[in-house]
Amino acid sequence: MASATKRKPSARSSLAAQIEPRLRLAKAADRKARLAELYEAAEEAGVAARLKTLLDRHDGLGAFVASVSEYAPFLRSLMLGEPARLIALLGKNPKGSLDRLVTGTADAWRLDDRDGLMAALRRARQEAALLIGLADLGGVWSVSDVVAALSGFADASVAATARFLLSDLHREGKIKLPDPEQPDVGSGWIILGMGKSGAGELNYSSDIDLIVLFDHDVAPLADPDEAAAVFIRLTKQLVHILSEHTADGYVFRTDLRLRPDPGATNIAISTEAALQYYESFGQNWERAALIKARPVAGDVAAGEAFLAELTPYIWRKYLDYAAIADIHSIKRQIHDFRGHEEIAVAGHNIKLGRGGIREIEFFVQTQQLIAGGRNPELRGRATLDMLAGLAEGGWIDEQARDDMSASYCELRQIEHCLQMINDEQTHTLPATDEELDIVARMAGARSLAAFKKALPVTLARVRDRYGELFEAAPSLTSKLGSLVFTGDDDDPDTLNTLEGLGFRTPEQVSRTIRTWHYGRYPATRSTAARERLTEFVPALLETLATTDNADAALAAFDRFLSRLPAGVQLFSLLTSNPSLLGLLATMMASAPRMTEVVVHRAHVLDALIEPAFFGRVPSRETLEPRLAASLEEAPDYEDILDRARIFGQEQAFLIGVRVLAGTLDAGRAGIAFTDLADVLVSALFDAARREFESIHGKIARGKVAVVAMGKLGGREMTAASDLDLIFLYDFDEKASESSGDRPLAAAQYFARLTQRLLAALSAPTAEGTLYEVDFRLRPSGNAGPLATHIDAFATYQAKDAWTWEHMALTRARPIAGDKALMTRAAKEIAGALAQKRQPKKTRASILDMRALLEEEKGGGGAWDLKQAPGGLIDIEFIAQYLQLTRGVQHPEILSTETEASLAAATKAGVLSRGDSEILLPALRLHQTLMQILRLCVEEPFDPEKVPRGMLELLARAAAMPDFARLDHHLRETEAAVRACFERLIGPLSAASEQTE
């Protein structure tokens, strides 16, 4: 049976030379009879000698042709009806024959009359059917080649018909075509291929599914008010020309029922009406169908524009697990209505039956719907290509890709064989062995027995792969017993099950879950939400039972559910991904802050489902193109801000989950949070700048550099870090104002641009906020301008900056803007840090600053990890003190990252090995605990008031046996760090009263 790929034949070889002995031949007597019949027809046509010469030249060709004639009455009729055509096709290269046929068909619109066009298209269809049938049965073309050939001919046929009708309309004066030599271009008449037509995957006797639209704003009609009447008439004529049976047969059966609301709309509708329908009433099955939509004829540019407008409807910004149930329900209805539940051979429908082609298509399309909104590479139309894309993205494994691809090719080839027999749009295998044997022979099976043995294996393989993803039926039964929550009273068996699971108050648990089913929470108010909830309650209860306090865990989930604004998406997600329940239970037990994030932004859980990104830490190289791809689809600036927030929230949540799970250490988490912020700042600055320049224009030779400070600059961000930024600029001093419609003076221009960036990063939108942003580290702090000229920045750092400002500058890092100014900013920063300083004065200033901070912000105890004596501030001050006082002699210790600076100082001999062995482990401990606390709580940490799970999480992260040991270890560590601080810089009691 067929494979997806095929060896490439020589471009010069004929079809006869390329035919392989794959077809199992008919009985000798039958072959002889069919060959005699063919010779007789050739004799009547005067081509018998040519036929004999051709068949004699190629061994086995006569037997092959005779067998095809025996098995397929339709192909026999084509061969007998015009033997010269058969000889011509066999004697030429099949690819060349197809190309000439498609080109000639597409150009048939130039014929003078409709009858001539209809006859030409039908003769072309006969030739295409014979050529493709012989190339398929002869093993010359793969399944991919066959469906591409069928689809290419269909496109040419529809396009020729549309051009003919438009040209006719132009001659009548009812439309003024921009270019009569290209009637379809600029016509506003849109013909979308759907299903297999849109995907370029037509089967041998396929209908073509079309949606026909017209664009009022494009169509150059003489009377625009007649648009609907004109295009409805054209569409009727299109269907008639293609579908009408004449003495020459037909071209394609045409189906227009995939248009919006086909029972209530005309066969051609306006793009405006279609868009309104899809955005207001469109269903998930229509979204799935539109995945394959492709402009195949008419005004292709207008068709592409229409599909581009539909992109947000088809491809959602969030992972869309709620669509699965709707799509799968269609499949179940097919089984229920047509009785295709069982796998069989005789009488089995290989398209709609179990394990059939439709299951492979649904397998692909549902995953495309789920993930395509966030992964543009999964928006393709072709089934085999998308199977490869799903595997490449990690959504399915390579074995699943190979299984489904091989099965698809095998089933499509059998489908073609079925349809070649009598040119019928059938997908059902014959019921008798005699007829089945013909299909088996045409498909190249060794024997009928082999066919009967192999096909059920293929069907079962598809069924099982499909079932792994989509057929987890709702269950009211746990492996431990009954779980029923209907009615007003507790079910005794259910109470026993709950008690067996470990719940101490089963009656309360039962009442709680019945409350959900009564729809008393917004998240469970809809019928669909309660249905999804029912499906995963058993798994939820078993998961919560694994925590140390099952009743408390359920109460936490109940509080979570009560505050959730909607439930369908989350419940669908949890039903489709049971492993997430465990994660959610962990968060509720140990991370209230992250639970709050899920309550308000349930879509952040999407980040955990994407296989390509959960397996590794998201780096800048992976984040940048993903964010760019999402922002490129935004129709306006507001949507850019929304998409950036969705992206940032999901990726930050993903990093946080990895920290909680212990698969990402604090140092790498800090870098991951920082990379994410870098990418978002850069992308949003570019977007804000474009939006700003569209209003205010540009400043001559204007350049900008956004400089990161603080945790962002030091690549040590946490989930709760704000962004410390400095905004620098430069421009042509001769420029008095910007060039836009609303010009601004230079200083005002850059200050406003800074405000635009601030709003892009921090303003709340419908999708929440991204970051708090702080510009107070700019020169002169809040007293200085929001944006600073690079020259003023350099002068200030050289002459007026305080020691604490140079301490902050040790973490300065340009992250966005114009590369030339970013480079200069980096040089100015390096120059400021290279200034010669008086160690005594610097030490005094640092001690003053530390004393002031301890007086104003201290007193929080050992768990005030940042401000506590011996906490993070002490460690960072030590690193900054060493950089300011020894960085000139040892520039290698100048690093924005505290750990890197201390390690380099140790290597350079600036920091003793003993002090290093105190400071570096202390830094890692504090950063680890800080990362977790910032993920888990927003308020100051109080061990007496947090869930026990959080204390256990902290202990595990710090590699301590329990929280008590961790608490003791932290206090010892902070005492050692403070002693180190006093050795290297001095005691706070010695803080100088000298001011700078």
KASULZI-V97172 format. One line per field, one symbol per residue. ss: DSSP state (H for helix, E for strand, C for the rest). phi: phi as a letter, one per 30 degrees, with the letter a starting at -180 (. if undefined). burial: + if it has 16 or more other C-alpha atoms within 10 Angstrom, else -. A space follows every 50 residues. Layout:
ss=???
phi=???
burial=???
This chain:
ss=CCCCCCCCCCCCCCHHHHCCCCCCCCCHHHHHHHHHHHHHHHHHHCCHHH HHHHHHHCCCHHHHHHHHHHHCHHHHHHHHHCHHHHHHHHHCCHHHHHHH HHHHHHHHHHCCCHHHHHHHHHHHHHHHHHHHHHHHHCCCCCHHHHHHHH HHHHHHHHHHHHHHHHHHHHHCCCECCCCHHHCCCCCCEEEEEEHHHHHC CCCCCCCEEEEEEECCCCCCECCHHHHHHHHHHHHHHHHHHHHCCECCEC CCCEECCCCCCCCCCCCEEEHHHHHHHHHHHCCHHHHHHHCCCEEEEECH HHHHHHHHHHHHHHCCCCCCCHHHHHHHHHHHHHHHHHCCCCCCCCCCEC CCCCCCHHHHHHHHHHHHHHHCCCCHHHCCCCHHHHHHHHHHCCCCCHHH HHHHHHHHHHHHHHHHHHHHHHCCCCCECCCCHHHHHHHHHHCCCCCHHH HHHHHHHHHHHHHHHHHHHHCCCCCCEECCEECCCCCCCCCHHHHHHHHH HCCCCHHHHHHHHHHHHCCCCHHHCCHHHHHHHHHHHHHHHHHHCCCCCH HHHHHHHHHHHHHCCCCHHHHHHHHHCCHHHHHHHHHHHHCHHHHHHHHH CHHHHHHHCCHHHHCCCCCHHHHHHHHHHHHHCCCCHHHHHHHHHHHHHH HHHHHHHHHHHCCCCHHHHHHHHHHHHHHHHHHHHHHHHHHHHHHHCCCC CCEEEEEEEHHHHCCCCCCCCCEEEEEEEECCCCCCECCCCCCCEHHHHH HHHHHHHHHHHHCCECCECCCCEECCCCCCHHHCCCEEEHHHHHHHHHHC CCHHHHHHHCCCEEEEECHHHHHHHHHHHHHHHCCCCCHHHHHHHHHHHH HHHHHHHCCCCCCCCCCCCCCHHHHHHHHHHHHHHHCCCCHHHCCCCHHH HHHHHHHCCCCCHHHHHHHHHHHHHHHHHHHHHHHHCCCCCCCCCCCHHH HHHHHHHCCCCCHHHHHHHHHHHHHHHHHHHHHHCCCHHHCCCCCC
phi=.dcdbbdddddcddeedcdcdddddddedddddddddddddddddibddd ddeddddbeidddddddedddbeddddddddaeddedddddcdddddded ddddddcdddddbddddddddddddeddddedddddddidcdeddddddd ddddeddddddddeddddddddicbcdebedbeddidiccbcdchddddi becdcddcdbccbbcedcddddbedceedddddddddeddddcddbdcjb cbdbbcdddehddbcddbbddddddddddcbecdddddddecdadcaidd ddddddddddedddcddcdcdddedddddddddedddcicdcdaceiddd ccdeidddddddedddddddcddcbedccdcddddddddddddidbdddd edddddddddddddeddeddebhcdcbcdddcdddddddddddiddaddd ddddddddddddeddddecbcddebcbddckdbbbciccddedddddddd djddbeddddddddeeddidcedcdddddddddedceeddddddddddbd dddddddddeddcddabeddddddddbedddddddddddbbedddddded bedddeedcdddcddaddcedcdedddedddddddadddedddddedddd dddddddddddicbdddddeddddeddeddddddddddddddddccibce hdbbbccdbhddddhbdcdcdcccbbccbbadddddadcddbdbdedded dddddddedddcddbdcjbcbdbbcdddeihddcddcbdeddddddddbc ddedddddddcdadbajdedddddedddddddddddbdeddddddddedd ddddddbdjdidddedceeidddeddddddddddcbdddbddddbdcedd ddddddddidcdddddddddddddddddddeddddcbcdedbedccdeed dddddddchcdaddddedddddddddddddedddckdddcedcdcc
burial=++++----+----++++++-++++++---+++-++-++++++----++-+ +--++----+++++++++++++-+++-+++-++++++++++++++-++-- ++-++++++----+--++++++++++++++++++++++++++++++++++ ++++++++++++++++++++---++++-----++++++++++++++++++ ++++++++++++++++--+++-----++-+++-++-+++-+++-----++ ++++-+-+++-----++++++--++--+---+++++++++++++++++++ ++++-++--+--+++-+++++++++-++--+--++----+--+++-++++ +++++++++++++++++++++++++-++++++++-++++++-+-++---+ +--++++++++++++++++++++-++++++-----++++++++++--+-- ++--++-++++++-++---+-------+--+++++----++--++++++- +++--+++++--++-++---+++++--++++++++++++++++++-+-++ ++++-+++-+++-+-+++++++++++---+++++++++++++++++-+++ ++++++++++--++--++++--++--+--++-+---+-++++++++++++ ++++++++++---++++-+++++++++++++++++-+++-+++--+++++ -++++++++++++++++++++++++++++++-----+++---++-+++++ ++++-++++++++---+++++-+++-+++-----++++++--++--++-- +++++++++++++++++---++--++-+++-+++-------+++++++++ +--+-----+-+++++++++++++++++++++++++++-+++++++++++ ++++++---++---++-+++-++++++++++++++++---+----+--++ ++++++++----+--++--++-++++++++++--++-+--++----
